[in-house]
Amino acid sequence: MTTYRVARLVTPDDVLEHAWIQVADGDIQSFGRRSDGMPADGQRPEDLGDVTVVPGFVDIHTHGGGGATYSTTDPEEARKVAAFHARHGTTTTMASLVTAPLDDLVSQTACLADLITDGVIRGVHLEGPFLSEARCGAHEPTLLRDPVEGDVAKVLSDAVKMVTIAPELPSGLDAIRQVVDAGVVAALGHTDATYEQMIAGADAGATVATHLFNGMRPFHHRDPGPVGAALNDPRLLLEVINDGMHLDPQVVRVALAAAGVSRIALITDAMVATGMPNGRYLLGSLEVDVKDGLATLAHGAHSIAGSTLTMDVAFANAVKAGVGLVDASRMASTTPAQTFGWYDVGGIETGKRADLVVLDEEYAVRKVMRAGSWLD
């Protein structure tokens, strides 16, 4: 059992100044303000200094990083992605796969299933191939398909925890029901849906909007479309890529004001080039150019193609844009964890797994703890 002294500790409800936290057997045992007393366990507390400690980040949408990708059948490459993002504070992650032939998706999912068993990742997100060609973004349009029952069944497995579907596609609503009936979260995204079609997707059981604003028909004051529906419908969790490139920071604040902190999850949508130099990389089968952190398709419309964001930067961007520490922490950890029923992580609370991110005064990562152990 170890007790740590910290300058401030961010819980789901408060910021505790001059705080302490006690960790044992991989879990949070207790915590509080030093002015209220500290546990007398006979051991000298370890002082972490003038730092802010937040819960480990929970990223439900990431494709790669550190020069590696989750779209692979090499488990060591997938482990490299998870390790890269863990160093940036992401202690719970969903591996997202881009559109590919169905047999490839099945093989990639089978590879990632072993990492779920080992506790490296929490699940697989299929972001395709059941997407709108009009809003396909960085997904190969020739590989997109309507979500017919047999194809949906083929890619589902115990490892798959979320599937993104454009609800306006033929069989789209039936596919959402099929996914939900299988115990998997259905997300609405890469969609050209009308407002009514988006609401119909939520009526069918969808509970997530994939990267709000991006990969969707734009909001218009006479045609609110999928963005307006997502903001208005309390059943939908809204993914937000808070890198200052996909969305203006003030747009993030608009979404927060409209939907509330309990409905927004910060995500990275990171691709293989995250943490890497400028250059050309692959996202699925498509070539992507990365310059000064911006990833765009190398050919055609040069659309934004994923991101080079990490969760520590997404969190820091939120705080620097005026979001409070508690709300930023909830969006980066608590809200996404609760959406998927991962109640063992996502907050600094007694009994939860000891996943902690130690941040300096600029909210850059100093140290990361996962399940009670400090990462290299």
C-alpha positions in Angstrom: 0.0 0.0 0.0 1.3 3.4 -1.0 0.1 6.9 -0.2 0.9 9.8 -2.5 0.8 13.5 -1.6 -0.3 15.8 -4.5 -1.1 19.5 -5.0 -4.6 18.8 -6.4 -6.7 15.7 -7.1 -9.6 15.8 -9.6 -12.5 13.7 -8.7 -15.8 13.4 -10.7 -17.3 16.1 -8.5 -14.5 18.3 -7.2 -10.9 19.5 -7.2 -9.3 18.6 -3.9 -6.4 21.0 -3.1 -3.5 19.8 -1.0 -4.7 16.2 -1.4 -3.5 12.6 -0.9 -4.5 9.3 -2.5 -3.8 5.8 -1.3 -3.2 2.8 -3.7 -3.1 -0.9 -3.0 -3.4 -4.1 -5.0 -4.0 -2.1 -8.2 -7.0 -0.1 -6.9 -7.7 3.2 -5.3 -8.2 2.6 -1.5 -8.9 6.1 -0.3 -8.2 9.7 -0.9 -8.9 13.1 0.6 -7.6 16.5 1.6 -4.6 16.6 3.8 -6.3 19.2 6.1 -8.9 16.5 6.9 -6.1 14.0 8.0 -4.2 11.3 6.3 -4.2 7.5 6.8 -1.8 6.3 9.5 -0.5 3.2 7.8 3.1 3.5 9.2 4.6 4.3 5.8 6.0 7.7 4.7 3.9 9.2 1.9 5.5 9.8 -1.4 5.3 13.5 -2.4 4.6 13.9 -6.2 5.0 17.7 -5.9 3.0 20.6 -7.4 1.0 18.5 -9.8 -2.6 17.9 -10.8 -3.7 14.2 -10.8 -6.6 13.2 -13.0 -8.0 9.7 -13.7 -6.5 7.7 -16.6 -8.0 8.8 -19.9 -10.6 6.6 -21.7 -10.3 6.9 -25.5 -13.2 5.1 -27.3 -12.0 6.0 -30.8 -8.4 5.6 -31.9 -6.8 3.9 -34.9 -3.1 4.1 -34.3 -0.1 6.0 -33.1 3.7 5.9 -32.7 4.1 4.5 -36.2 1.8 1.6 -35.6 -1.9 0.8 -36.4 -4.7 -1.3 -35.0 -5.7 -2.3 -38.5 -3.3 -5.2 -38.4 -3.0 -9.0 -37.8 0.3 -8.5 -36.0 -0.5 -8.4 -32.2 2.9 -6.8 -31.4 2.1 -3.8 -33.7 -1.3 -3.4 -32.0 0.5 -3.5 -28.6 2.8 -0.7 -29.8 -0.2 1.5 -30.4 -1.7 0.9 -26.9 1.7 1.5 -25.3 2.2 4.8 -27.2 -1.1 6.2 -26.1 -0.7 4.9 -22.5 2.4 7.1 -22.2 0.1 10.0 -23.0 -2.3 9.0 -20.2 -4.8 6.7 -22.1 -5.1 3.8 -19.7 -8.3 2.4 -21.3 -8.8 2.3 -25.0 -11.0 1.1 -27.8 -9.2 0.0 -31.0 -10.9 1.4 -34.0 -10.7 -0.2 -37.5 -11.2 1.6 -40.7 -13.2 0.3 -43.7 -11.6 -2.8 -45.2 -12.9 -6.0 -46.9 -15.0 -8.0 -44.5 -12.6 -10.9 -44.3 -9.8 -8.4 -43.4 -12.0 -6.9 -40.6 -12.7 -10.4 -39.3 -9.0 -11.2 -39.2 -8.0 -7.9 -37.6 -10.7 -8.3 -35.0 -9.5 -11.8 -34.1 -6.0 -10.4 -33.6 -7.2 -7.7 -31.3 -9.3 -10.1 -29.3 -6.2 -11.5 -27.7 -5.3 -8.0 -26.6 -8.7 -7.7 -24.9 -8.0 -11.0 -23.1 -4.7 -9.6 -21.9 -6.2 -6.3 -20.8 -4.2 -4.2 -23.3 -7.4 -2.8 -24.9 -11.0 -2.9 -23.9 -12.7 -3.6 -27.2 -12.9 -3.1 -31.0 -14.8 -0.3 -32.8 -15.7 -1.0 -36.4 -15.8 2.4 -38.1 -17.0 1.0 -41.4 -17.8 -0.3 -43.9 -21.4 0.6 -43.3 -21.0 4.3 -44.1 -22.3 6.9 -46.5 -20.1 7.4 -49.6 -21.1 11.1 -49.6 -19.5 11.5 -46.1 -16.8 8.7 -46.3 -13.9 11.0 -45.4 -10.8 8.8 -45.2 -12.6 5.5 -45.8 -12.0 3.8 -49.2 -15.3 4.5 -51.0 -15.1 1.3 -53.2 -15.1 -0.8 -50.0 -18.3 0.7 -48.5 -21.4 -1.4 -48.5 -25.0 -1.4 -47.3 -25.4 -3.1 -43.9 -27.3 -6.2 -44.9 -28.0 -8.7 -42.2 -25.4 -11.3 -43.3 -22.6 -8.9 -43.6 -23.3 -7.3 -40.2 -23.4 -10.8 -38.6 -20.1 -11.7 -40.2 -18.1 -8.9 -38.6 -19.8 -9.0 -35.1 -18.0 -11.0 -32.4 -17.5 -10.8 -28.6 -14.5 -8.5 -29.2 -16.6 -5.9 -31.1 -18.0 -3.3 -28.7 -19.1 -0.6 -31.1 -20.1 -0.3 -34.8 -20.6 3.0 -36.7 -23.5 3.0 -39.2 -25.0 5.6 -41.4 -28.7 5.3 -40.6 -30.0 6.5 -43.9 -28.5 3.5 -45.8 -30.8 0.8 -47.1 -31.2 -1.6 -44.1 -29.5 0.9 -41.9 -32.1 1.0 -39.2 -32.4 -2.8 -39.2 -28.6 -3.1 -38.9 -28.7 -0.8 -35.9 -31.3 -3.0 -34.2 -29.2 -6.1 -35.1 -26.1 -4.6 -33.6 -27.9 -3.5 -30.4 -29.6 -6.9 -30.1 -26.1 -8.5 -30.1 -25.1 -6.4 -27.1 -23.0 -4.0 -29.1 -23.1 -0.2 -29.1 -24.4 1.3 -32.3 -23.0 4.6 -33.3 -24.3 7.0 -36.0 -21.6 8.6 -38.2 -20.1 9.2 -41.6 -23.7 10.1 -42.5 -25.6 12.3 -44.9 -28.8 11.7 -42.9 -31.6 14.2 -42.4 -32.5 15.3 -38.9 -35.4 12.8 -39.0 -33.2 9.9 -40.2 -30.7 10.6 -37.4 -33.5 10.6 -34.8 -34.8 7.3 -36.3 -31.3 5.9 -35.8 -31.5 6.7 -32.1 -35.0 5.3 -32.0 -33.6 2.1 -33.4 -31.2 1.9 -30.4 -28.0 3.9 -31.4 -26.4 5.7 -28.4 -23.3 7.4 -29.9 -22.6 10.0 -32.5 -19.2 9.3 -34.1 -17.0 12.4 -34.1 -19.7 15.1 -34.0 -19.6 17.6 -36.9 -16.9 15.6 -38.7 -18.0 13.1 -41.4 -21.6 14.5 -41.2 -23.6 16.8 -43.4 -23.0 20.3 -41.9 -25.4 22.0 -39.6 -27.6 24.7 -41.3 -30.1 26.9 -39.6 -32.9 25.7 -42.0 -31.5 22.2 -42.2 -30.1 21.0 -38.9 -29.3 17.5 -40.2 -27.4 14.9 -38.2 -25.5 17.5 -36.1 -28.7 19.2 -34.9 -30.3 15.9 -34.2 -27.2 14.7 -32.2 -27.1 17.9 -30.1 -30.8 17.7 -29.4 -31.2 14.0 -28.6 -30.3 13.2 -25.0 -29.9 9.5 -25.9 -26.7 10.1 -27.9 -23.2 10.4 -26.5 -21.2 12.9 -28.7 -17.6 12.1 -29.6 -15.5 15.3 -30.0 -12.0 15.5 -31.6 -10.6 18.4 -29.6 -7.4 19.2 -31.5 -8.2 22.7 -32.8 -8.1 21.4 -36.4 -11.2 19.2 -36.7 -13.2 21.7 -34.6 -12.7 25.3 -33.5 -12.4 25.3 -29.7 -15.5 27.5 -29.5 -17.5 24.9 -31.4 -16.5 22.5 -28.6 -17.9 24.9 -26.1 -21.1 25.3 -28.1 -21.5 21.5 -28.0 -20.8 21.4 -24.3 -23.4 24.2 -23.7 -26.0 22.4 -25.8 -25.5 18.8 -24.7 -23.8 19.0 -21.3 -20.7 17.4 -19.9 -22.4 14.0 -19.3 -23.0 13.6 -23.1 -19.6 14.5 -24.5 -16.6 12.2 -24.8 -13.2 13.5 -25.9 -11.6 11.2 -28.5 -8.4 11.3 -30.5 -9.3 9.5 -33.7 -5.5 9.2 -33.9 -3.9 7.4 -36.8 -0.5 5.8 -37.3 1.4 9.1 -37.8 0.5 10.3 -34.3 3.8 11.2 -32.6 5.7 10.8 -35.8 7.5 13.3 -38.1 5.9 15.0 -41.2 5.5 12.6 -44.1 3.3 10.2 -45.9 1.5 7.4 -44.1 -1.3 4.8 -44.6 -4.7 5.0 -43.0 -6.3 1.7 -44.0 -5.6 1.5 -47.8 -5.4 5.3 -48.3 -2.3 7.4 -48.4 -2.3 10.3 -46.0 0.1 13.3 -45.8 0.9 14.7 -42.4 2.3 18.2 -42.0 2.5 20.1 -38.7 0.1 17.8 -37.0 -2.6 17.9 -39.7 -3.4 14.7 -41.5 -5.1 14.9 -44.9 -5.7 12.5 -47.8 -2.8 12.6 -50.2 -5.1 12.4 -53.3 -8.5 13.7 -54.3 -10.3 16.1 -52.1 -7.5 16.2 -49.5 -10.0 15.7 -46.7 -8.8 15.6 -43.1 -7.9 11.9 -42.4 -8.0 11.0 -38.8 -5.8 13.0 -36.4 -2.4 13.1 -34.7 -4.0 14.0 -31.4 -3.3 12.3 -28.0 -5.7 12.5 -25.1 -3.4 14.5 -22.9 -3.5 17.3 -25.5 -7.2 17.0 -26.0 -7.7 17.4 -22.2 -5.2 20.3 -22.0 -7.0 22.0 -25.0 -10.3 21.8 -23.2 -8.9 23.3 -20.0 -7.1 26.1 -21.8 -10.3 26.9 -23.7 -12.0 27.6 -20.4 -13.5 24.2 -19.5 -13.1 23.4 -15.8 -10.9 20.6 -14.6 -13.8 18.5 -13.3 -15.7 18.8 -16.6 -12.6 18.2 -18.7 -11.9 15.1 -16.7 -15.4 13.8 -17.0 -15.3 14.2 -20.8 -11.9 12.5 -21.1 -12.6 9.7 -18.6 -15.8 9.4 -16.7 -18.4 9.9 -19.4 -17.0 7.5 -22.1 -16.4 4.8 -19.4 -19.9 5.0 -18.1 -21.3 4.9 -21.7 -19.8 1.4 -22.1 -20.5 0.2 -18.6 -16.8 0.3 -17.6 -17.4 1.2 -14.0 -14.0 0.0 -12.8 -12.3 2.9 -14.5 -12.9 6.5 -15.5 -12.7 8.3 -12.2 -10.8 8.8 -8.9 -13.2 6.9 -6.6 -12.6 4.3 -3.9 -12.6 0.8 -5.4 -11.9 1.8 -9.0 -8.7 0.7 -10.7 -5.8 2.9 -9.8 -5.3 4.6 -13.2 -3.8 8.0 -12.7 -2.3 10.7 -14.9 0.1 13.2 -13.2 0.1 16.6 -15.0 2.4 19.6 -14.6 1.3 23.2 -14.5 0.8 23.2 -18.3 -1.2 20.0 -18.1 1.6 18.0 -19.8 2.1 14.4 -18.6 4.7 13.8 -16.0 3.8 10.2 -15.0 1.1 7.6 -15.7 -0.1 4.9 -13.4 -2.1 1.9 -14.7 -3.6 -0.6 -12.3 -1.4 0.7 -9.5 1.9 0.5 -11.4 3.8 3.4 -12.9 4.5 3.1 -16.6 7.9 3.6 -18.1 
